[in-house]
Amino acid sequence: MKRPGPLLTLLAGLVLGLFLLTLNATTGTRTASSSYEESSPSPAPVASTASPAPTHTPSPSRVPAVDADYAGRTDDDAASVAVSVDDGKAIAYYCDGRTEESWLKGDVEDDGTLRLTGKDGAKLDGTLEDGERVEGSVTVGGGRHAFSADRATKPSGLWRATATVRSAKIDGGWIVLKDGTQVGIVTRDGKPSPAPRIDPETGAVTVDGQQLTARPATP
Amino acid sequence: MTVDPNAATQGFPGPEPARHDPGAARYLVPALVAAAVAVVLGVYGKVHDPAGTAFNLAGFSSTGAVKSWLATAAMFFALVQLVSAAMLYGRLPGPAWSGTLHRWSGRAAFLVAVPVAVHCLYALGWQTYETRVMWHSLLGCFFFGAFSAKMLLLRSERLPGWLLPIVGGLVLAVLTVIWLTSALWFFRTFGVTT
């Protein structure tokens, strides 16, 4: 004779876990799709690309929601590039994790073209490819780097923290990639140096003994 | 529940499974199930794109706080497990209902831990960017495998006397490390908040 109790316990846990998972998945897509509707009021290009296939059921994840974070590496693998797009505006961050970084900003054209500029002649030219990635090139410090940045969901993406620690002005930027790798630079009164790691779940980071919280950077 | 002794074999009309070595399956099945559970959880966490967020409970400031308190509740029940197990094995004086206490505190600990694990796997996934996080990911998956093995072993009879305490102790030790690398870390980093 076998005791059913332990099996029932395991089954109850399994059922509870699956229930919570479906709850997460369903509420997640509902809030996500409604926010996409709010933030991208021009679904016309979507319909034109998706309409020729009547058997294809469009799923929410395939909607090219332009407003998003994109993060990736330069083709020469020397640095990371992240772009954050919101409501026709974009900021981008180029960071090699050691000494070279640049914040860039600008507008997003209707056709998805990005032309961003930053300090000291830095510029980024790119295009949004179906809302799935940004491809282009970035010119920082005289060097031109081609890059490709894939759509990033939190905790990956672009993070920034600014603060004043012992009267030094701190400005930190981090790019967290999908696989969890991250690069960051902290500038103290304009002097760049490698940044300590942030906790990608919370943005918590300790700079010079001071606990800071990095926030997702938005335009 | 009463069991009709004549009905026991009716559900299994086929040939009896090999009877000459019933011992192997008793250990092999729980071990294989445990490995499968741990690997499936780990693979899901690795393959699934972390959503970054999930639903929150009212009254808590963040999902991190919710999880930390749920995990702390699980840890509390796990300590009840340790005490009630010592009572069952006669190492501590205990009431007649210490067996019931052991069963139900274990169920409570497990069921409280499940939402935490679901959030971990759904929102954060398998991560290795820090030593703390790596061990937490690894042992989090291991825990549910080990717990499954413990549950399945309970269904076997005539186990060696040392086996259940060892497996139970392993489950408790792993849960403790999981709690230390998550909830305690959270409380130390962000303060004991709700």
Interface residues (C-beta under 8 A of the other chain):
Chain A: M1 K2 R3 P4 G5 P6 L7 T9 L10 A12 G13 L16 G17 L20 L21 L23 N24 A25 T27 G28 T153 K154 P155 K178 G180 T181 Q182 R197 P200 E201 T202 A204
Chain B: M1 V3 D49 P50 A51 G52 T53 A54 F55 G64 R103 G106 R107 F110 L111 V114 P115 A117 V118 H119 Y122 A123 L124 Q127 T128 Y129 E130 S148 K150 M151 L152 L154 R155 T189 F190
